[in-house]
Amino acid sequence: MDSEHAEGLSHGLAQHGIVVGVDGSDQSTCALLWAAREAERRASPLYVVTAYTVPVFAASSMDAGYATVDDDVIRESAQAVLNEALTHVEGMAVDVHPRIETGDAAGVLLDLSEEAELMVVGSRGRGGFVGRLLGSVSSALPAHAKCPTVVVPVCSGARLGHPELDRKPRRDREQQAAPVEPIVVVGVDGSEQARTASLAAAEEARSRGLPLSVICSVAPFNGSLAWVPAPVDREALHADLAVQLAAGRDWLKSHFPDVDIRVDLVDGPPAEVLIEASATAELLVVGTRGRGGFAGMLMGSTSQGVLHHARGPVLVVPDKADPRLEDRSSFGPMIAPTR
């Protein structure tokens, strides 16, 4: 790794590189390890990025004006965080490029997302420098990034391939561990954004050689939906949704014939259903800003809730044009998105 890569300043990213933001927190370390494994799997370069801002504050003296903290001092701290992060990926078969950037962390990562293949951040980062908490970044970045973003919570070290990171006694970990089938999960709601997410999820499942579980949840009708003009026939609703899900599965299968695709219609609040699925999924996939689709399944709010409480990695797929969406209607009924 050349020292010039650490400068970061105006160097562009290699096409299709994976970018991970680090801030010294446990969350960002988990994100780094996940990103490094993904970079190995894809044979993509990995950019390990930390960012900092120089605080400016009003001087409390007879002389009016503003004072700044020495940039060199903060940059040295940033370098220390970056150096510590790099120790976690030593020996891995990945081309690592460390970068230190100046500016707001969310803004820096959003700029880099224009060239990156994938962005990776931790959820609720608490370490790092003033103005750089990854908690805010993990909320802002997925909604506005130009490429897919993975948000990684603090997971077990064994799940990340680094069991030495687990702080619980080995006996406790072994007692809690239960064999589960690796699977990719995607949440759908009938919106165009959800269909885009399901295509991305199928691609992830195919590249990993895993089954794909397509989950649609129907939120319970309670007092908050008292405005519903007539009683809802849930059996009829489930029957209609089952037909639409089957059509969607046939559509996905036409584009991914080698992927084992399963559909599951579940009663329950969408965010809670997906959070529960994230506990065992290899990867959970959601779309952004879904507005059409089934009652109570707005993916915009659901994806935000999932990001902050998921127990495994969550891939957030931005809305984008995809020619494969054009033939969905030919496979059966679907809900037209509302605009």
Beta strands, then each sheet from edge to edge (+ up, - down):
strand 1: 18-21
strand 2: 46-52
strand 3: 56-58
strand 4: 66-68
strand 5: 96-102
strand 6: 118-122
strand 7: 149-152
strand 8: 184-187
strand 9: 212-218
strand 10: 261-267
strand 11: 283-287
strand 12: 314-317
sheet 1: 5+ 2+ 1+ 6+ 7+ 12- 11- 8- 9- 10-
sheet 2: 3+ 4-
end
